[in-house]
């Protein structure tokens, strides 16, 4: 009979367990940001080595099957953002020097210093937040061309130990208007994000043609219902 008992019967211990797991999540988010920045530094160094004219072919041969060009560009932009931040800090001279090099070209001691400095500079933020902070992707505006406001009155969420940011969680049922199909709501949110970020550029040309055709068809059909006033 004891086999069906919870592994952690004490409620306080279970609460402590949740808090501990959240700390792991936050640490993982921070590690992702550090890894992305270091990848950006390495990308920038490689791009400089092979030369601008040969970069696209080099990238396609070595990275395209695993890392999209858009992702690589974000990594490099993040590295540039950190460099810009370091330039504004008079006491960041040693850090700035490390940001001028490929991480692989540094000694183990220098690599450890770089990792620690990047972690401090990113302030434990998630990668998506840093992209927005450095203007790599635009912050969600919450309203489409004619779709009205979807997030304007939505309260901000604050991560423990972090700054206030717009909550990046999927909308709950209460946030979706009663007369709006949840699928339509999600589609609109996805389109708003895509219009800001343009991530479809990572797709092959043939797929983009198919996507374009479907979007045109969808636009035409939705437009027809607006002209006729039908539901």
N, C-alpha and C positions, 0 to 999 in steps of 0.2 A: 504493500500500500504506500510505503514511503517514496516510491519512485515517482509519484505524481506531485510531490511537494515541490514548491519553487526552490531553485538553487540558492536564492538569496531571500529568505523569508522576512527579514527585518526591513521595514519601509525606509528607514533612514539610510541604510546601506544601499538600498536600491536607488535612492535619490543621489547619493554620493557617486554611485556607479554611472548614472546618467551624466552628471557634471564632469566626471572623469572622461567619459566618452566624448563629450562636447569639446573638452580641452584637446583631445587627440585630433578631432576634426579641424579645430582652429589651427593647430600646429601643422597639420597636413596642408591646409590652405596656404599657410605662410611658406612652407617648404616648396610648394608649387610655384609661388611667386619668385623665390630665390632661384629655383632651377630654370624658370623661363628667362629671367634676366641674364643668367650665365649663358644660356643657350643663345640668347640674342648677341652677347659679346662675341661668342665663338662664330656665329653666323657673320657678323660684321667683319671679323678678322679674315675669314675665308673669302668673303666677297672682295675684300681689298686685295688679297693674294692673287686670286684668279683674274681679277680685272672686271670692270663693268660689262664689257662686251661679251665675255665668256661666262658670266655668272649664270645666266638663265639655263644654258646647256649643262653647266656643272651642277646646278641645283636639280634640274630634271633627272639627271643621271643618278645622283646620290641621295636625294631626299624626297622627291615628288611622290613616290609610292607610299610614303609613311607620314610625311609632314606636308600639309598644304602650304602653298605659297603665302596665303593670307596669314596663316599661323606664324610662319617664319618672319613675315613683315611685322607682326605684332610683337614678337620676341625682340626684334631689333629696335623697334620703336620704344619698347620698355627700357632697353639698355640706354637708349638716347635720353629718355625721360629721367632716368637716374643720374645720368651724367649732367644734365641740365640742373637737376636739383643740387648736385654736388658743387657745381660752379657757383651757386648762390650762397654756399656755406664756406666761409673763409677758413674754417678749421678742418675741411674735408680734403686737404691737399693730398695726403697719402692715399685716400680712397679714390680720388680722381685719377691718380696715376695708375691704379689697378684697373680702372675702367677703360683705360686706353689700350689694354692688352687682352689677348685671348686667354681665358682661364687655363687652357692646356699649356700655355707657355710660362705659367707662373710656377714657382716652387711650391712644395706642399704647405709651407708656412704662409706664403702669400695667398694661396688658394683658400686656406682657412680664414685668413684675415678678410679676404674678399667676401666669402660667404657670410661672415659675421657682420660686415659692413652693409652688405645688401639687405640682410635680414633686418638690420636696424633702420635702414632707409625706407624699406617697404612697410615698416611698422606693423608687421603681422597681418597686413590686409590680404584679402583674397585677390586672386589674379584679375577677376572681372572688375573689382573696385579700382585696382591700379590702372587698368586700361582706361577707365572712365576718368580717373584723376589726371592722367597725363594726356587726355584728349585723343587717345588712340581709337577709341570708339565713343560715340556720343551717348550721353546719359539719356535713358528713355524719357520721352516727353509725355507719353501717356495719352496722346490724342492723334487721330488720323486726320486726313485731309478734310473730311466732313463727318467724321465719326463721333465728334464730341470728346469730352474729357473723360478719361478712364481712370486716372490716378491722382488728379489734382487735389482731391480732398482726402486722399489716402494718407494716414499717418506714417511718419518715418519710423524705421526700426533701427535700433542701436545694438550692435554686437558688443558683448562684454569686452571692455578694454579697447574699443574702437570708436570711430566717429559715427555720427548719424548718417545713414544712407537710406535710399529708397529701398523698401523691402523687395527682394528679388525672388520671392516665392510665388508659386502659381496662385491665381485668384481663388478664393473660396467661393462656395455656392452663393453666399450672401452678398458677395461683391459683384456678381453678374446680375444685371437687370432681369427681372422675372420674365419679361417677354422676349429675351434674347437666348437663342440656342447656345449652350456652352461651347459647341464646336465652332460656331461662328465667332464667338468671343475669342477663343484661342487662336483661330485663324487670323483675326484682325491684329492680335498682339504679335503674332509671328511675323506678319507682313510689316508692321511698324518697325520691328527690330531689324528685319531684312533691309528695309529702305534706309535705315540709319547706317547699317554696317556693310551692306552689299556683299554678304558672304556667298552669294550665288556665283560670284566671280571665280570661286575655287572649282566649280563644276566644269566638265568638258563642254565644248561648244555645242555638240549635238544635244546634250541634256538641257543646256540653257535654251536651245531652240524649242524643245518640248515644253519646258517650264514656261517660256514666254507665250507659247500657243495656248496653254491651259489658263494662264493668267488673263490673256486677252479674252478668251471665251467666257471666263468667270466674270470679268468686268462688263462684258457685253450683256450677259444674262442679268446681272445685278442692276445694271443701268436700265435695262428694259423694264424691270419691275418698278423702278423709280419714276420712269416716264409715264407708265400706265397707272401708277399709284396702287398696284396690286400687292398682295402680301405673299 
